Amino acid sequence: MAQFVAYQNPNPASREQLPYLLDIQSNLLGREFCDLTHYRSEIIAAVDFVLSGI
């Protein structure tokens, strides 16, 4: 299962504002753009902050 992989945004309507999407769960978005696994701790901390405010 892909985790912490960035993909190019396949949606033309939002691609200009959000050129890349970060997949934190599975590889449902197609071809990988880059692997951000080495930023795992920072990504988890950011998601925790967004979801819980801590």
C-alpha positions in Angstrom: 0.0 0.0 0.0 1.4 3.4 -1.0 1.6 5.9 1.8 2.9 9.4 1.8 3.1 9.5 -2.0 2.4 12.7 -4.0 0.4 12.5 -7.3 -0.4 15.0 -9.9 -4.0 16.2 -9.5 -6.1 14.4 -12.2 -9.0 16.9 -11.8 -8.8 19.7 -14.4 -11.2 21.9 -12.3 -8.9 22.0 -9.3 -5.4 21.3 -10.8 -4.4 24.9 -11.0 -4.9 25.6 -7.3 -3.9 22.1 -6.1 -1.3 20.7 -8.6 -0.4 17.8 -6.4 -2.3 15.5 -4.0 -0.8 13.7 -1.1 -2.0 10.1 -0.6 -1.8 9.1 3.0 -3.7 5.8 2.8 -3.6 3.9 -0.5 -2.5 4.2 -4.2 -5.8 5.0 -5.8 -4.6 8.1 -7.7 -2.5 6.5 -10.5 1.1 7.2 -11.3 3.3 8.4 -8.5 4.9 11.8 -8.7 7.2 11.5 -5.7 7.6 9.5 -2.5 7.5 11.6 0.7 8.0 8.7 3.1 11.1 10.4 4.5 8.7 13.2 5.8 6.4 10.7 7.5 6.7 12.2 11.0 6.0 15.7 9.8 3.0 14.6 7.7 1.5 12.7 10.6 2.0 15.7 12.9 0.3 18.0 10.4 -2.6 15.6 9.9 -3.0 15.2 13.7 -3.0 19.0 14.0 -5.7 19.4 11.4 -7.9 16.7 12.8 -7.5 17.4 16.5 -5.9 20.8 16.9 -3.1 19.4 19.0 
